[in-house]
Amino acid sequence: MTTTIAAPAAPVAALQRVAVARGYRFELVNVDFESSVDVARTQAERLVNEGANVLIGAFDSAATLAIAQVTEQRGIPFVVNIAAAPQVTEQGYRFIFRNFPRSIDLITNGLALIKTLLTATNARPERAVFLHANDTFGQANRGAMDRLFPAAQMPFQLVESIAYDPRAQDLAAEVTRIRAARAAIDATGEAGDADTNDLLIAFSRALDKQLWFLEAHVSHGE
């Protein structure tokens, strides 16, 4: 099970090819839950009712949580290939298996990567804004950032964390908040898929039009 973005289904298809080449036989059913938690839950129920033996997904933390409720109730294994929110595996469920780092791991690794990049480029940023989606995944990463940043000894100040709607077409409100923070935007974090990356590019262009300079953004996650 995956969202409207097609790319995450590719590794599962590759898994099928490898399994078949090694003599395993199974049917792979791809399901798009349309980036909707309700559709994810309904599709999970349908797949289980139609005889699915295991579910894999779902490139979205909120949808993954919904699917996990179904698979736990029905006793069907659920392999989490992409979903970072820590509560996915903190519910005490017996039939869920995570194959993806938690938000706390993503932020830990992301901050370490930023330090490496700054050392390699000899950059000296002073302030940063943390951009995150306003969904389950984004809020989980915001919580991890709030927890880790104070002790991370980063060479810049985190002046604000700003949430955005991944479906947004107009980023004016977020740009206004960044300007209001009076931060020279040297580093931004937490993106993930191509759509979110497009949003960060849009942020950059909007800031550029207002004579602001976005030096870099660092992206990781779902």
trRosetta pair geometry for C-beta under 8 A, 3 or more apart (Angstrom, degrees):
i j d omega theta_ij theta_ji phi_ij phi_ji
1 31 4.8 -26 -108 72 75 105
1 33 5.8 38 -176 -28 108 115
1 40 6.7 102 164 -141 139 85
1 43 6.4 137 -122 111 124 129
1 44 6.9 -30 -63 -77 161 82
1 47 7.6 -111 -63 -25 114 158
1 55 6.1 4 -4 -171 114 104
1 56 6.9 165 21 80 68 49
1 57 3.5 -30 68 -70 87 150
1 58 4.7 -22 102 -116 102 101
1 63 7.6 -144 133 146 122 123
1 67 6.5 176 66 -102 156 151
2 5 7.2 -96 157 71 110 70
2 6 7.8 93 113 -131 139 29
2 8 4.8 174 -140 85 132 114
2 9 4.9 -124 12 -64 157 89
2 12 7.8 -147 -42 4 125 141
2 30 7.2 -27 23 -161 107 90
2 31 7.5 142 26 78 60 56
2 32 6.5 -33 78 -107 73 59
2 33 7.4 180 86 14 23 88
2 57 5.9 -152 -68 -128 51 97
2 58 6.2 -172 -100 -161 36 59
2 59 5.1 42 -144 13 80 131
3 8 7.2 57 34 33 82 138
3 32 7.1 51 179 -154 18 74
3 33 6.4 -52 -102 58 54 85
3 34 7.4 -66 -156 73 63 3
3 35 4.7 59 -157 -76 110 73
3 58 7.0 96 -42 154 81 81
3 59 5.0 -118 5 91 103 118
3 60 5.2 95 -58 -33 128 125
3 63 7.0 165 -76 14 98 160
4 32 6.2 70 -95 -167 49 116
4 34 5.9 49 -65 -133 100 39
4 35 5.1 -43 -5 -24 106 105
5 8 6.1 72 98 0 101 100
5 59 6.8 -132 59 151 111 151
5 193 5.2 -95 -89 -161 170 141
5 194 6.7 154 -136 31 124 98
5 195 6.8 -121 -80 -10 119 112
6 9 6.0 -58 -173 27 57 114
6 10 7.6 70 140 -39 76 92
7 10 5.8 -36 -168 0 49 118
7 193 7.5 163 50 -143 125 95
7 194 7.2 112 -3 -15 142 117
8 11 7.1 -43 -172 22 49 101
8 12 7.8 40 141 -7 66 106
8 59 4.3 -67 -88 -78 178 141
8 81 7.6 142 -179 102 105 121
8 82 6.0 -93 -142 20 131 150
8 193 7.9 -54 -41 -106 109 114
9 12 5.5 -60 -163 40 53 114
9 13 6.2 54 143 -23 80 104
9 30 5.6 43 -147 -134 138 125
10 13 5.6 -56 -149 36 35 111
10 14 6.4 37 153 -21 67 103
11 14 5.4 -51 -148 35 36 115
11 15 6.4 45 150 -25 65 99
11 81 7.0 176 89 178 130 143
12 15 5.4 -46 -152 29 35 117
12 16 6.8 40 148 -21 62 98
12 28 6.8 154 147 -159 102 132
12 30 7.6 142 93 -97 136 93
12 56 5.9 150 -114 103 125 141
12 81 7.1 -126 -69 -25 98 172
13 16 5.6 -48 -155 29 37 114
13 17 6.8 38 149 -19 65 101
13 28 7.1 148 -104 127 57 159
13 30 7.9 -6 -68 -71 98 126
14 17 5.6 -52 -153 33 37 112
14 18 6.5 35 152 -17 67 104
15 18 5.8 -56 -149 38 32 109
15 19 6.2 31 154 -19 66 109
16 19 5.7 -56 -145 37 30 111
16 20 6.2 28 158 -18 66 107
16 26 7.5 -120 -129 73 89 94
16 28 4.6 -62 -89 -34 142 148
17 20 6.0 -55 -146 37 28 109
17 21 6.3 30 154 -21 63 109
18 21 5.7 -57 -149 36 30 113
18 22 6.5 16 156 -9 64 110
19 22 6.0 -69 -152 43 30 103
19 24 4.1 -60 174 65 93 125
19 26 6.8 -23 127 27 145 108
20 23 7.8 104 -175 -26 30 8
20 24 6.5 -88 -79 69 33 70
20 25 7.0 67 -114 -96 75 52
26 53 8.0 -98 -144 42 122 128
29 47 6.8 174 90 -127 138 108
29 52 6.9 -101 41 -96 132 111
31 43 5.0 150 165 177 139 134
31 47 6.5 -92 -35 -66 156 126
33 36 6.0 -135 151 54 82 70
33 39 4.5 153 -170 108 74 100
33 40 3.9 48 -168 -81 155 69
33 43 5.2 -129 -96 22 92 145
33 57 7.9 71 -5 -166 130 154
33 58 6.7 5 19 -174 140 127
33 60 7.8 -127 74 40 124 139
33 63 5.7 134 96 -150 150 140
34 39 5.0 13 45 73 106 168
35 60 6.7 161 -130 -88 63 158
35 63 7.6 -112 -145 -48 33 137
36 39 3.8 71 78 12 114 109
36 40 6.5 -173 92 -15 58 81
36 63 7.6 87 88 -94 29 113
37 40 5.5 -52 -149 32 32 116
37 41 6.6 31 154 -18 65 103
37 62 5.0 -69 -86 137 117 107
37 63 5.4 -143 -106 -88 59 63
37 65 7.9 -16 -139 66 114 93
37 66 4.9 144 -170 -36 86 150
38 41 5.9 -53 -151 34 32 109
38 42 6.4 28 152 -15 65 108
38 66 7.7 -119 -77 -154 24 159
39 42 5.6 -56 -145 41 34 111
39 43 5.9 32 158 -19 68 109
40 43 6.0 -57 -143 39 25 108
40 44 6.3 29 156 -22 62 107
40 57 7.9 -176 -148 130 111 152
40 58 6.2 76 -140 171 128 161
40 60 7.5 -134 -76 76 150 126
40 63 3.7 168 -73 -153 167 98
40 64 7.9 -69 174 -46 151 27
40 66 4.9 103 94 81 115 129
40 67 5.5 -80 158 -53 106 94
41 44 5.8 -55 -150 33 28 113
41 45 6.6 30 153 -18 62 105
41 66 4.3 -87 -66 166 95 117
41 67 6.9 -142 -92 -74 50 49
41 69 7.2 -11 -121 64 105 114
41 70 6.1 159 -150 -46 69 125
42 45 5.8 -55 -153 35 32 112
42 46 6.4 31 151 -19 65 106
43 46 5.5 -52 -147 36 35 113
43 47 6.3 36 155 -21 67 104
44 47 5.8 -53 -146 35 30 110
44 48 6.4 27 157 -15 64 107
44 55 6.3 15 -132 -112 92 163
44 66 7.3 174 6 122 142 85
44 67 4.5 169 -79 -130 147 78
44 70 4.1 128 119 70 129 158
44 71 6.7 -88 -175 -45 126 83
45 48 6.0 -60 -150 39 28 108
45 49 6.2 27 155 -18 65 111
45 70 5.6 -118 -65 -140 69 135
46 49 5.7 -59 -147 39 30 111
46 50 6.2 19 157 -13 66 112
47 50 5.9 -63 -145 42 28 105
47 52 4.1 8 158 -9 93 145
47 55 6.3 102 104 -93 145 109
48 51 7.9 115 -180 -14 28 10
48 52 5.6 -70 -86 50 39 100
48 55 7.7 -47 -64 -46 88 121
48 70 6.6 -161 -12 155 143 110
48 71 7.2 -174 -77 -98 131 62
48 74 4.9 19 -169 144 152 170
48 76 5.5 -129 -114 -28 111 157
52 55 6.1 59 138 -68 138 79
52 76 6.8 56 100 -159 91 144
53 76 7.2 -175 -180 -146 26 97
53 77 7.6 9 145 38 66 101
54 76 6.6 178 -105 173 36 88
54 77 4.5 -22 -120 77 94 102
54 78 7.3 175 -167 -85 69 31
54 79 6.5 31 169 -6 115 104
55 67 6.2 -143 128 175 149 124
55 71 5.8 -125 32 -82 127 132
55 76 6.3 64 -4 129 99 120
55 77 7.4 -180 31 98 64 56
55 78 4.9 -11 68 -116 100 78
55 79 7.3 -174 93 28 49 68
56 78 7.7 170 -83 -163 31 54
56 79 4.7 -14 -109 68 79 103
56 81 5.6 39 179 -20 96 118
57 63 7.2 -73 140 119 124 111
57 64 6.4 -165 112 -99 87 81
57 67 6.1 64 71 27 126 175
57 78 7.7 -51 41 -166 83 94
57 80 7.2 -37 83 -123 44 51
57 81 6.6 -26 -107 29 8 96
57 82 7.7 -59 175 47 41 78
57 83 7.8 52 126 -35 62 120
58 63 4.6 -108 106 107 139 112
58 64 4.7 -175 31 -76 102 74
58 67 5.7 133 -35 -2 143 149
58 80 7.6 -56 -3 -131 66 72
58 82 7.3 -117 61 69 23 80
58 83 6.4 34 41 -59 69 122
59 63 7.9 1 69 61 60 130
59 81 7.7 -14 -53 83 71 94
59 82 4.5 30 -92 83 55 127
59 83 7.3 -88 -50 -64 7 76
59 193 7.6 67 -179 -72 115 128
59 222 6.0 132 -171 -165 56 99
60 63 4.0 49 89 23 115 113
60 64 6.2 174 85 -20 56 86
60 82 8.0 46 -14 107 37 97
60 83 6.7 -11 77 -102 23 96
60 135 7.6 -56 -160 147 92 148
60 136 7.8 88 167 51 72 113
60 137 7.0 -103 -152 -32 49 126
60 222 6.5 117 -90 176 38 145
61 64 5.5 -55 -145 34 30 116
61 65 6.5 33 156 -22 64 102
61 83 4.7 133 -98 -161 59 90
61 84 6.1 -66 -76 49 121 60
61 85 3.6 99 -163 -7 139 117
61 88 6.5 -110 -149 -57 84 116
61 135 7.2 145 50 130 101 103
61 136 4.2 -138 94 103 112 114
61 137 4.2 154 3 -67 123 79
61 140 6.4 -141 -163 1 174 142
61 222 6.7 -120 -30 -49 88 157
62 65 5.9 -52 -155 30 31 112
62 66 6.8 29 149 -16 62 105
62 85 7.7 81 -55 -11 50 154
62 135 5.9 -98 -19 177 127 104
62 136 3.9 152 -61 0 86 134
62 137 7.4 -92 -18 -22 81 79
63 66 5.5 -54 -152 36 37 113
63 67 6.3 36 152 -18 69 105
63 83 8.0 -131 68 -102 76 126
64 67 5.7 -54 -145 38 32 110
64 68 6.2 38 153 -26 64 106
64 80 5.8 62 -156 -125 131 109
64 83 3.7 2 -19 -104 167 162
64 85 7.5 168 64 40 123 109
64 88 5.5 -9 120 -119 124 122
65 68 5.6 -51 -147 31 30 116
65 69 7.0 37 153 -24 60 98
65 83 7.9 178 -36 -178 68 143
65 85 7.1 -36 -50 78 115 140
65 87 6.8 17 -103 103 124 104
65 88 6.1 -113 -78 -101 77 70
65 136 6.9 -129 -2 -166 133 168
66 69 5.9 -49 -160 24 33 113
66 70 7.2 28 147 -13 62 103
67 70 5.7 -58 -159 36 39 111
67 71 6.2 28 152 -13 73 108
67 78 6.2 154 130 -143 103 141
68 71 5.9 -56 -139 42 33 105
68 72 6.0 35 160 -22 66 109
68 78 5.7 -164 -105 86 64 160
68 80 7.8 -4 -75 -70 113 115
68 88 6.5 163 -42 -156 156 73
68 91 7.1 125 131 40 135 147
68 93 5.8 -92 175 -67 110 171
68 96 5.2 10 -134 -86 110 136
69 72 6.0 -57 -146 36 24 110
69 73 6.5 22 157 -16 61 110
70 73 6.0 -62 -152 37 28 108
70 74 6.2 1 160 1 66 116
70 76 7.8 -20 123 45 80 120
71 74 6.0 -68 -138 51 30 98
71 75 7.7 -115 171 56 58 9
71 76 4.4 -99 -145 72 83 90
71 77 7.0 -45 -179 103 128 9
71 78 3.9 134 71 -44 171 121
71 93 8.0 62 88 -174 94 136
71 95 5.3 -143 137 108 99 127
71 96 6.9 116 88 -75 128 81
72 75 7.7 33 -174 -68 26 36
72 78 7.8 -57 -45 6 68 130
72 91 7.9 -86 -66 108 163 129
72 93 4.6 -94 -95 -136 129 109
72 94 7.0 113 -134 38 89 71
72 95 5.4 177 -100 39 56 111
72 96 7.0 -31 -68 -33 99 101
75 95 6.2 174 -150 -72 35 149
76 95 6.3 95 76 167 33 146
77 95 5.3 -132 -99 -173 41 89
77 96 7.9 154 -160 -88 53 26
77 97 6.7 2 -169 1 98 115
78 95 5.9 75 11 126 86 90
78 96 4.9 -23 70 -108 103 71
78 97 7.1 167 85 24 51 71
79 97 5.1 -24 -110 71 65 104
79 99 6.1 13 -180 -2 93 120
80 83 5.0 -80 -168 37 116 112
80 88 6.0 91 -112 161 164 140
80 89 7.6 -122 22 -55 152 104
80 96 6.4 32 -25 -175 111 97
80 97 6.7 -171 17 88 79 46
80 98 4.5 -20 62 -113 123 60
80 99 6.2 170 82 25 62 68
80 100 5.9 -97 127 20 94 111
81 99 5.4 -15 -112 70 49 113
81 100 6.3 86 156 -45 26 116
82 100 5.2 134 -112 -95 35 155
82 222 5.6 124 161 -123 106 80
83 88 5.2 123 119 -86 120 158
83 98 7.5 -106 67 -129 92 97
83 100 6.0 119 41 68 48 145
83 137 7.5 -117 -151 -90 61 105
83 222 6.7 37 -105 -94 38 125
84 88 8.0 145 96 0 11 134
84 100 6.3 -99 -78 133 63 113
84 101 6.4 5 -122 95 93 66
84 102 5.8 114 -170 -159 68 30
84 103 4.7 103 145 -65 107 67
84 105 7.9 -136 -148 53 101 92
84 106 5.6 -6 -146 -18 144 140
84 137 5.8 77 50 -140 101 91
84 140 6.2 170 107 99 90 138
84 141 7.0 35 108 -63 137 94
84 221 5.7 -63 -16 -145 155 92
84 222 5.9 -129 -1 -40 107 100
85 88 5.4 114 80 -28 83 97
85 102 7.7 -36 120 -149 12 76
85 103 6.3 24 -105 -31 34 118
85 136 5.1 -31 -70 148 150 102
85 137 5.9 -105 -49 -95 95 51
85 140 4.1 -158 -115 -56 72 157
86 89 7.2 -77 -175 49 51 80
86 90 5.7 36 141 -21 82 131
86 102 4.7 49 -92 -158 80 124
86 103 5.9 -85 -34 26 88 98
86 104 6.5 37 -70 -9 126 104
86 140 6.2 168 4 -154 78 121
87 90 4.9 -76 -129 49 43 111
87 91 6.5 63 173 -49 75 90
87 140 7.6 -131 6 -100 91 123
88 91 7.7 -67 170 -4 17 107
88 96 7.0 -152 159 162 82 147
88 98 6.3 110 109 -90 121 121
89 93 7.4 -100 -131 45 50 102
89 96 6.2 -154 -102 109 77 122
89 98 4.9 -68 -53 -28 138 133
89 102 7.8 -100 38 -84 114 112
91 96 8.0 58 52 24 109 148
93 96 4.5 48 101 7 130 115
98 102 7.8 24 164 -63 156 81
101 105 3.7 -114 -176 89 115 135
101 106 5.5 145 106 -53 120 76
101 109 7.4 11 152 1 170 136
102 105 5.0 99 54 7 68 101
102 106 7.2 -129 103 -5 37 89
102 140 8.0 -111 180 163 78 128
102 144 8.0 160 132 -87 88 139
103 106 5.5 -54 -146 36 36 113
103 107 6.2 29 159 -14 69 105
103 137 7.5 169 -86 -162 113 59
103 140 4.0 -165 -45 137 157 101
103 141 4.8 -140 -151 -81 114 56
103 143 7.0 65 113 64 147 93
103 144 4.3 -162 132 -27 100 141
103 221 7.8 25 -115 -117 71 117
104 107 6.2 -54 -145 39 28 106
104 108 6.3 33 154 -21 62 109
104 144 4.6 -160 -91 -126 53 118
104 147 7.3 -36 -115 76 98 138
104 148 7.2 144 -148 -50 75 126
105 108 5.6 -53 -145 37 31 114
105 109 6.2 24 159 -12 66 109
106 109 6.1 -61 -147 42 26 105
106 110 5.9 28 154 -24 64 112
106 141 6.5 -55 87 -112 127 104
106 144 7.2 88 63 96 86 164
106 220 5.3 173 -168 121 101 120
106 221 5.2 60 -162 -84 153 86
107 110 5.4 -53 -138 38 31 115
107 111 6.3 31 162 -18 65 103
107 141 6.1 152 -62 -154 109 77
107 144 4.1 170 4 126 147 120
107 145 5.3 -147 -136 -72 140 65
107 148 5.4 154 123 34 123 149
107 189 8.0 72 -122 158 77 149
108 111 6.3 -58 -152 35 24 105
108 112 6.6 21 152 -15 60 109
108 144 7.8 -88 -29 173 74 120
108 148 6.2 -137 -80 -134 69 156
109 112 5.6 -57 -149 39 34 113
109 113 6.2 38 152 -24 67 105
109 220 7.0 -177 91 -166 105 166
110 113 5.6 -53 -148 33 31 113
110 114 6.6 35 152 -21 64 101
110 189 5.9 87 164 -146 141 127
110 190 7.6 15 -137 -63 169 68
110 218 6.1 136 -165 130 96 123
110 220 4.9 -142 -86 23 111 144
111 114 5.6 -47 -149 31 35 113
111 115 6.7 38 151 -18 63 101
111 148 6.6 -150 -14 130 152 127
111 149 7.3 -171 -98 -99 140 66
111 152 5.0 -73 176 -158 152 144
111 154 6.4 -97 -158 -78 106 116
112 115 5.7 -52 -155 33 35 113
112 116 6.5 35 149 -19 65 105
113 116 5.5 -54 -150 36 35 113
113 117 6.3 34 153 -19 68 105
113 218 6.3 155 102 -160 117 136
113 220 7.7 134 29 -53 153 137
114 117 5.7 -55 -146 37 32 111
114 118 6.2 31 156 -19 66 107
114 154 7.0 7 100 -132 130 115
114 187 6.0 60 -139 -155 127 152
114 189 7.9 -57 -63 -82 131 116
114 218 5.5 -103 -81 -23 93 167
115 118 5.9 -57 -147 37 29 110
115 119 6.4 28 156 -18 64 107
115 154 7.1 -124 -73 -120 94 72
115 155 7.6 119 -116 -3 78 102
116 119 5.9 -58 -150 37 29 110
116 120 6.2 24 155 -17 66 110
117 120 5.7 -57 -144 39 30 109
117 121 6.0 4 165 2 67 114
117 123 7.5 -8 129 28 81 127
117 216 7.4 -170 145 147 143 164
117 218 7.2 -163 12 -88 157 124
118 121 6.3 -67 -136 50 25 94
118 122 7.8 84 168 -95 55 4
118 123 4.9 -98 -137 62 70 94
118 124 7.7 104 -166 -78 108 33
118 125 7.0 -97 -113 15 121 98
118 155 6.4 -178 145 41 161 132
119 122 7.5 19 -174 -72 27 44
123 186 7.4 158 160 -172 124 117
123 215 7.0 133 -151 161 139 145
123 216 7.8 -33 -128 1 175 135
124 155 7.2 -89 -143 139 59 131
125 128 6.4 55 143 -60 137 95
125 155 7.1 111 62 98 74 95
125 156 4.5 -17 106 -82 94 144
125 184 7.5 -159 -151 98 81 103
125 186 3.0 152 -133 141 125 158
125 187 5.7 132 101 -17 177 102
125 215 6.7 -152 -87 51 113 151
126 156 5.5 141 171 -131 11 91
126 157 6.6 -1 157 20 63 94
126 184 6.4 55 52 51 101 117
126 186 6.8 124 33 -13 52 147
127 156 5.9 -162 -71 -179 14 105
127 157 5.0 -24 -108 66 71 93
127 158 7.8 139 -161 -100 62 16
127 159 5.0 21 -167 -28 112 122
127 181 8.0 177 159 137 134 108
127 183 4.1 -137 127 -145 129 92
127 184 5.7 110 51 45 105 71
127 185 7.7 -57 100 -88 90 31
127 186 6.5 123 68 11 50 110
128 156 5.2 85 -16 117 103 133
128 157 7.2 174 23 85 72 44
128 158 5.5 -35 72 -106 94 61
128 159 6.9 163 65 10 38 83
128 183 6.9 -150 -28 178 1 137
128 185 7.2 74 -134 -149 48 52
128 186 5.6 -80 -84 61 80 85
128 187 4.3 -27 -119 61 126 90
128 188 6.9 -178 -169 -76 93 44
128 189 7.9 47 164 -14 128 99
129 158 7.7 118 -105 -159 24 67
129 159 6.2 -43 -81 60 72 94
129 160 5.4 -8 -126 67 89 84
129 161 7.4 156 -172 -99 66 27
129 162 5.9 6 174 5 115 114
129 178 5.5 -76 -35 -122 173 93
129 181 6.2 120 -89 74 118 162
129 183 5.4 147 -45 77 99 155
129 185 5.8 -40 18 -119 109 94
129 188 6.0 -10 79 -102 79 90
130 142 7.2 138 123 -115 128 73
130 145 5.5 126 -157 174 164 164
130 158 6.0 12 -25 -156 109 116
130 160 7.4 -149 33 105 75 44
130 161 4.3 -23 70 -112 108 79
130 162 7.2 157 81 22 54 65
130 188 7.0 147 -122 -150 28 61
130 189 5.3 -23 -136 45 78 106
130 190 6.7 52 -176 10 85 123
131 161 7.9 178 -76 -159 21 58
131 162 5.5 -23 -107 71 65 93
131 164 6.3 0 -168 0 98 118
131 174 7.5 61 -126 -174 110 132
131 188 4.8 15 10 -171 111 115
131 189 6.7 164 45 59 68 48
131 190 6.3 -162 87 63 62 97
131 191 7.8 22 94 -71 109 79
131 200 7.0 151 84 -102 152 93
131 203 7.1 -68 -95 -79 164 168
131 217 7.8 -27 36 -139 126 121
132 138 3.9 142 156 -163 94 95
132 139 7.4 146 131 -62 130 31
132 141 5.4 -170 -131 82 134 115
132 142 5.0 -158 61 -61 162 94
132 145 7.7 -150 -49 2 141 143
132 161 6.6 -4 12 -174 114 101
132 162 7.6 150 26 80 67 45
132 163 5.8 -38 78 -105 79 66
132 164 7.6 157 81 23 31 76
132 189 7.5 -5 -69 95 85 83
132 190 4.5 -8 -100 105 81 151
133 137 6.2 28 65 77 125 96
133 138 3.3 -152 69 -54 67 136
133 163 7.0 23 147 -156 17 80
133 164 6.5 -60 -111 70 44 70
133 165 7.6 60 -152 -136 74 19
133 166 4.9 2 -126 -49 119 104
133 190 7.4 -133 1 141 75 110
133 196 6.8 -70 -60 -112 115 124
134 138 5.7 -39 -45 78 13 146
134 139 7.2 44 -163 -52 40 93
134 163 4.1 84 -82 169 88 120
134 164 6.5 -152 -22 73 97 19
134 165 5.7 -31 28 -82 122 56
134 166 7.8 -148 32 -14 74 76
135 138 5.2 94 47 14 63 104
135 139 7.0 -128 100 -4 29 93
135 166 6.8 -24 -17 -4 122 121
136 139 6.0 -59 -144 39 26 107
136 140 6.3 28 156 -21 63 108
137 140 5.8 -59 -152 34 28 112
137 141 6.5 21 154 -14 64 107
137 192 7.5 13 140 -52 148 160
137 221 6.6 129 172 168 121 127
137 222 4.9 -75 -140 21 158 139
138 141 5.8 -58 -150 39 32 108
138 142 6.3 37 151 -23 67 103
138 163 6.3 110 140 -131 136 93
138 190 6.7 106 -127 155 76 133
139 142 5.3 -47 -145 33 36 116
139 143 6.5 39 153 -20 64 101
139 163 7.8 14 -78 -108 74 130
140 143 5.8 -52 -153 34 32 112
140 144 6.6 30 149 -17 64 105
141 144 5.5 -51 -146 37 37 112
141 145 6.2 40 153 -21 67 104
141 189 7.9 -153 159 126 129 110
141 190 5.0 137 133 -122 154 135
141 221 6.5 -35 -77 -96 142 152
142 145 5.7 -53 -147 36 31 112
142 146 6.4 32 154 -19 64 105
142 161 5.5 113 -138 169 102 147
142 163 7.3 -30 -68 -76 146 99
143 146 5.8 -52 -147 35 30 111
143 147 6.4 27 154 -17 63 110
144 147 5.7 -61 -150 39 31 111
144 148 5.9 7 163 -4 69 116
145 148 6.3 -67 -133 46 26 95
145 149 5.4 27 177 -31 68 115
145 158 7.6 178 166 -156 112 162
145 161 6.6 141 94 -99 139 134
145 189 7.5 151 -97 82 137 144
145 190 7.8 -73 -49 -45 135 135
146 149 6.8 -38 -117 23 16 108
146 161 7.4 -62 -65 -25 92 156
148 151 6.7 -89 -167 53 44 89
148 152 5.5 56 148 -57 82 113
149 152 5.2 -52 -139 11 34 125
149 154 6.7 -37 -154 3 80 129
149 158 5.4 -17 179 0 152 152
154 158 7.4 63 66 -38 143 98
156 186 6.3 -139 -128 70 161 136
156 187 6.9 137 60 22 156 123
158 161 7.4 19 164 -56 114 81
159 181 4.9 122 125 175 125 119
159 182 7.7 -131 -176 68 158 66
159 183 4.5 -166 39 -79 150 127
160 177 7.1 -144 129 155 153 102
160 178 7.8 -162 68 -108 130 52
160 181 4.6 -111 2 -109 136 141
160 183 7.0 -140 20 -23 100 141
162 174 5.7 118 156 -148 133 92
162 177 5.4 144 -118 106 131 138
162 178 6.7 -66 -25 -66 164 81
164 168 6.0 -94 174 18 95 142
164 171 7.0 1 -140 -126 135 92
164 174 5.1 -1 -92 -81 112 148
164 199 6.7 160 115 170 145 141
165 168 4.1 110 74 -43 97 101
166 195 6.4 69 178 119 102 119
166 196 5.9 -47 -130 -86 104 87
166 199 6.8 -110 -138 -37 55 154
168 171 6.2 109 122 -77 126 68
168 174 8.0 114 105 -13 163 127
168 199 7.2 78 63 -125 94 122
170 173 7.5 70 121 0 94 88
171 174 5.0 -53 -172 45 80 113
171 175 5.6 84 127 -27 89 100
171 199 6.9 142 -81 -163 133 84
171 202 5.5 137 -2 124 146 115
171 203 5.8 -117 160 -85 156 67
171 206 5.7 -144 84 -18 116 161
172 175 5.7 -58 -146 39 31 111
172 176 6.2 35 155 -23 66 106
172 206 7.3 -150 -91 -156 52 142
173 176 5.7 -53 -151 33 30 114
173 177 6.7 30 151 -19 63 103
174 177 5.6 -52 -152 34 35 112
174 178 6.5 37 150 -20 66 102
174 203 6.9 -64 109 -109 124 105
175 178 5.6 -51 -151 34 35 112
175 179 6.4 34 151 -17 66 104
175 203 6.7 179 -82 -142 89 71
175 206 4.7 -99 -87 128 148 131
175 207 6.2 -160 -138 -70 106 73
175 210 7.2 134 169 6 125 147
176 179 5.7 -54 -149 38 32 111
176 180 6.2 35 151 -23 65 107
177 180 5.4 -53 -145 35 33 114
177 181 6.5 37 153 -24 63 101
178 181 5.8 -52 -155 28 32 113
178 183 6.6 -85 -170 51 73 104
178 185 6.2 5 -175 -71 127 127
178 203 7.8 98 -23 -165 159 109
178 207 7.0 -53 99 -94 144 117
178 212 7.8 90 120 -175 120 169
179 182 7.5 34 169 -71 42 44
179 210 7.0 -61 -85 132 131 152
179 212 7.3 -118 -92 -66 88 143
184 212 7.9 -174 -135 -158 55 89
184 213 7.2 0 -163 63 89 91
185 188 6.5 4 -176 -49 107 104
185 207 6.5 -58 31 -150 145 164
185 212 6.5 50 18 163 113 120
185 213 7.4 -175 56 89 84 48
185 214 5.0 -27 99 -108 118 74
185 215 7.3 -176 106 13 63 77
186 215 4.8 3 -141 33 59 129
186 216 7.0 11 169 38 54 84
187 215 7.2 -36 -59 72 56 104
187 216 5.8 -6 -103 80 66 93
187 217 7.0 129 -162 -114 46 39
187 218 6.1 1 -165 3 98 106
188 200 6.6 176 95 -139 137 113
188 203 7.4 25 -18 104 177 153
188 214 7.4 -23 -7 -155 120 113
188 216 7.8 -169 24 107 71 53
188 217 4.2 -26 60 -122 97 94
188 218 7.1 174 79 31 45 63
189 217 7.2 -171 -68 -169 29 77
189 218 5.3 -14 -102 76 75 89
189 219 7.1 162 -156 -93 45 39
189 220 7.3 -23 -166 24 89 91
190 219 6.9 -45 79 -133 5 59
190 220 6.9 -44 -100 53 43 70
190 221 6.0 23 -145 4 66 145
191 196 4.1 165 -168 124 84 118
191 197 5.4 91 159 -74 146 62
191 199 7.6 179 -132 59 107 101
191 200 5.6 -56 -91 -30 137 135
191 217 7.1 64 -29 145 129 124
191 219 3.4 -33 37 -136 111 117
191 220 7.4 90 45 18 65 29
191 221 7.0 161 73 48 33 104
192 196 5.1 55 48 39 79 150
192 197 7.9 -136 63 -40 38 83
192 219 6.6 -134 -34 175 32 104
192 220 7.2 8 -84 121 64 22
192 221 4.3 -64 -85 88 103 85
192 222 4.5 3 -151 80 149 47
193 196 5.3 96 56 12 69 100
193 197 7.1 -125 106 -5 37 92
193 222 6.9 -28 -32 130 96 62
194 197 5.4 -54 -148 36 35 115
194 198 6.5 41 152 -24 66 100
195 198 5.6 -50 -155 30 33 114
195 199 6.8 36 147 -21 63 100
196 199 5.4 -47 -155 29 40 116
196 200 6.7 39 148 -18 66 99
196 219 7.3 149 111 -146 113 129
197 200 5.6 -51 -152 34 37 111
197 201 6.5 40 148 -19 65 102
197 219 6.4 -2 -93 -102 88 174
198 201 5.5 -51 -150 35 35 113
198 202 6.4 40 149 -22 65 103
199 202 5.4 -52 -151 34 34 115
199 203 6.6 42 147 -23 64 98
200 203 5.3 -42 -151 29 37 117
200 204 6.5 41 149 -21 63 101
200 217 5.0 -157 -178 103 137 173
200 219 6.9 -119 -17 -74 164 125
201 204 5.5 -51 -152 33 35 114
201 205 6.4 32 151 -17 67 104
202 205 5.7 -53 -145 37 33 109
202 206 6.2 34 156 -20 66 106
203 206 5.9 -60 -149 37 27 109
203 207 6.2 23 156 -15 65 109
203 214 7.1 104 116 -82 93 158
204 207 5.9 -59 -149 39 27 108
204 208 6.1 31 153 -24 64 109
204 214 4.4 -108 -121 47 86 149
204 217 7.5 -110 -62 -21 116 125
205 208 5.4 -52 -144 34 31 115
205 209 6.6 36 155 -23 63 100
206 209 5.9 -51 -155 29 31 112
206 210 6.9 11 151 -3 61 108
207 210 5.8 -70 -154 47 36 101
207 212 3.7 -74 176 74 94 121
207 213 7.5 -136 132 -23 114 9
207 214 5.5 97 74 -38 144 107
208 211 7.6 46 -175 -76 34 16
208 212 6.6 -93 -73 64 29 67
208 213 7.4 63 -102 -99 72 44
208 214 7.2 -74 -55 10 87 98
214 217 6.9 -4 168 -42 119 95
